[in-house]
Amino acid sequence: ALDKIGPADADIAILPAAAAVLAARKPEGALEVMLDFLPHIDNAETADAVAAAMAALAVDKEGKADPLAVKALESPHPVVRFAAGQALAKALGATFIDADD
């Protein structure tokens, strides 16, 4: 029965594509799903592609940092912290870096 599921290597192509679709469509809860799933991705390039797609989800409709993305900066999972930081920096640039000044 497991052979019908397909090889794990298929995830390497599917996950970045799925993340891109989520980022483009921005459904409710997409950022949370990506952040929760990131620690379970075994391939570094796939995790990086998913993290890159998160930039579109890291800000709200008003252009402010999503609180979930900011909270993810304190995650116990390094890949989640990296992804959140990358997404926020890409989405907000200097605006996010200068937020505390």
C-alpha positions in Angstrom: 0.0 0.0 0.0 2.9 2.4 0.7 4.1 2.2 -2.9 0.9 3.8 -4.0 1.7 6.9 -2.0 4.8 7.6 -4.0 8.4 8.2 -3.2 9.4 10.7 -0.6 11.4 12.5 -3.4 8.2 13.6 -4.9 7.7 15.9 -1.9 10.8 17.8 -3.0 8.9 19.1 -6.1 5.4 19.2 -4.7 6.0 21.2 -1.4 7.6 24.3 -3.0 4.8 24.4 -5.6 2.1 24.0 -2.9 3.8 26.8 -0.8 3.8 29.0 -3.9 0.1 28.4 -4.4 -0.7 29.2 -0.8 1.4 32.3 -0.9 -0.4 33.5 -4.1 -3.9 32.7 -2.8 -3.3 33.7 0.8 -6.0 31.6 2.4 -6.7 32.0 6.1 -4.3 30.0 8.2 -1.7 29.5 5.4 1.2 31.0 7.4 0.4 28.9 10.4 0.3 25.7 8.3 3.7 26.5 6.7 5.3 27.4 10.0 4.0 24.2 11.6 5.1 22.0 8.7 8.6 23.5 8.2 10.3 21.4 11.0 9.2 18.2 9.3 10.8 18.9 5.9 13.9 16.9 5.5 15.4 18.5 2.4 17.1 21.9 2.9 16.4 23.2 -0.5 12.7 22.4 -0.1 12.6 24.1 3.3 14.2 27.1 1.8 11.7 27.3 -1.1 8.8 27.0 1.4 10.4 29.7 3.6 10.8 32.0 0.6 7.2 31.7 -0.3 6.2 32.8 3.2 7.2 36.4 2.5 3.8 37.0 0.8 2.1 35.8 4.0 4.3 37.5 6.6 2.5 40.8 6.3 -1.2 41.7 6.7 -3.4 43.6 4.3 -2.2 46.9 5.9 1.5 46.0 5.2 2.3 45.3 8.9 4.1 42.3 10.2 1.9 39.4 10.9 2.0 38.7 14.7 2.4 35.0 14.0 5.5 35.6 11.8 7.0 37.8 14.6 6.2 35.1 17.2 7.8 32.5 15.0 11.2 34.3 15.5 11.2 32.8 19.0 10.4 29.2 17.9 12.5 26.4 19.3 13.0 25.2 15.7 15.9 26.9 13.9 14.3 26.4 10.5 11.1 28.2 11.7 13.2 31.1 13.1 15.1 31.3 9.8 12.0 31.2 7.7 10.2 33.8 9.7 13.1 36.1 9.7 13.7 35.7 6.0 10.0 36.2 5.2 9.8 39.4 7.4 13.0 40.8 6.0 11.9 40.1 2.4 8.4 41.5 2.9 9.2 44.5 5.1 12.9 45.2 4.4 14.3 48.1 6.4 10.8 48.8 7.9 11.0 45.7 10.0 14.6 46.1 11.0 14.0 49.7 12.2 10.7 48.9 14.0 12.3 49.1 17.5 14.1 52.4 16.9 
